[in-house]
Amino acid sequence: MARYRITQIEDYEPLIGRENVERVCEKARKLKDLRVANFNSTYYGGGVAEMISSLTLLMNSLGLRTEW
C-alpha cells in the first residue's frame, strides 16, 4: 500500500543546501502572524494551479496560515 506524506522544507535540503533551508525557515518565522491568501483564475490545470497547491501545503508546514 502506498503511503503519502506532505513534503517538508527539509526535503529540499539535498537540492538547495542547509543554509538555504534555514534561511527560508527564518523568513517564515518572521511572517508567522500573517495570513497568506493565494488567488488563481482556475482551480485545476495549468502550471500556476499545480504550484499553488504544493506551495500552500509547504507554507502551512512552515507554520504560516496559508489558503487558496
Secondary structure, DSSP 8 states (H G I E B T S, - for coil): --------GGGGHHHH-HHHHHHHHHHHHHTTTSEEE---S-SSSHHHHHHHHHHHHHHHHTT-EEE-
